Amino acid sequence: MLHGGPSHTGHYTTKAVHHSPRLLWSFKTNGQVQSAPAIQGESIYFGSGDGKFYAADLKTGKEKWHFQTQGVVVSSPTVANNLVYFTSRDQNLYALDAVNGKKVW
């Protein structure tokens, strides 16, 4: 919770992290990534300002697939029942197969 609890004292009862985080991988798109990603299993899903929606390997960051829309993708995706859902500024709500990126509807 913000500032250590409901009283906002800034006092934390847990131990501090004593190591610096390190970058595991990065993923280059041709547009800004403005939303939170969704993670399911070994995949991470996110959209980009380049109009593409991506799936990447969670451990390596290697692209698994991408799906081209006709607008920027700034919505945070949702994954359920092996489908990934997101919106695009092309005024569509998409459902893609989470494994291969094929459009379901």
Secondary structure by P-SEA (a helix, b strand, c coil): ccccccccccccccccccbbbbbcccccccccccbbbbbcccbbbbccccccccccccccccccccccccbbbcbbbbbcccbbbbcccccbbbbcccccccccc
